Amino acid sequence: MTDTIGWFFIVAGVVFNLLGCLGLVRFPDLYNRMQAATKSVTLGTCGILFGIFLIAGFDSLGIKALVAVLFVIFNLPVASHALSRGSLLFGVKLWRGTIRDEFTADRGADSIIEEQ
C-alpha cells in the first residue's frame, strides 16, 4: 500500500513539473514564468522526493529524500523571490498586458510596463 501511495506522489510530482515547463514556454514575461516555475516545480519536486521516501522507507535514500524536500521547500521560493525582485529593481520590463504595477508605484518610480 505504501508503494502505491509513493508512486501516486511521484506521478503527481511529474505532472506538476510538466505543467511548470508548459508555463515556462507559454507565459509572456519573466515574472509570470518565474511564478509558474516556482509554484509547480516546488510542488512537483517535493512530490517526487516524498514518493521516493515512501517507497524507500527510513533507509539512507529515504532520509536523503526528506532532507532534499526540506531544502527545496525553504530555498526555492526564497531564491525565486530574490530573482524576481532583483529583476524588477534592475529594470526588466513587465508584459504590456500587465494591469497593475504596485511595486514600482510604491517606490516612487515611473512604471516599467513595456510599451508597444
N, C-alpha and C positions, 0 to 999 in steps of 0.2 A: 504493500500500500504506500509506503514511504517513497519507493522508487517511482510510482505513478505520479504522486504529487510533485516529486522532484522534476520529472520530465514535463509536467504541466508548467512549472515555473520556468524551465528552460525554453519551452516553445513560446510562452508568453513573452519572455525576455527577447527572443529573436524577433518576434513580431514588433515589439516596441522599437527595437534597433532599426528594423526595416522602415518603420514609419518615420523615425528620425532622419534616416537617409533620404526619404522622399521629401521631407520638409527642407532639408538642405538644398535639394535640387529645385524645388518649386517656389520657395518663398523669395520675395523680391529684394530684401536688403539684409545687411549684416545682423541687425538687431532681431529681426524675425527668425532668421536662420539660427542665430545663437540660442534663442528661446526654444525652438523646436529641437535642436540638438541636445541642449542641456536637459530638458524635461524627459524626453523619450529615452535618451541614452542612459541617463541615470537610472530610470526605472528598468530599462532593458538589461543593462549590465548587472544591476543588483539582482534582478530576477534570475539571470543565468547563473550568477555566483551562488545565490541561495539554493537554486535547484541542484547545483553541484554539491553543496553542503548536505542537502537532504539525501542525496544518493550516496555520497562518500561516508557520511556519519562523522563521528568525532575522532577521525584519524588526522594525520598531518595535512592531507589535502583539504579536508573539510574545515579545519581551523584556519588554514590559509585563505580559503574562500570567504569565511566570515570576516576575517581581518580586512580583506580586499573590499568587501561590502561596506564596512565602516569607512575605509579610506575614500571610496567613491562617493558615499553619501555626504561626507564632510567636505571634501575638496572640490568636486566637480562643480557644484552650484556656486561656490565662492570664487573659483577661478573664472567661471563664465561671467559672473557679475563684474569682476575686476576688468576682464577684457572688454565687456560692453561699455562700462563706464569710461575706461581709458580711450576707447574708440570715439565715444561721444565727445570727450574733452579734447581729443586730438583733432576733431572736425570731420569725422566720417559722416557723410550726409545721410539723412533719413530718406526713406522712399517717398516719392512725390505724392502718393496716396495716403500718407500719414495724416490723420485727422487732428491729433493733439500732440504737442511737444511741451510738456510741463517742465522738464528738466532745464531746457535752455531758457525758458521764461523765468524760472526760479533763480538762475544765476545772473540774470540781467543782460544776457547777450541777445543778439539778433537770432531769429530762427535759422536753423541749418537744414531746413527741409529742401530737398533737391528741387530745383526749378526745371520746367520742361524745356 
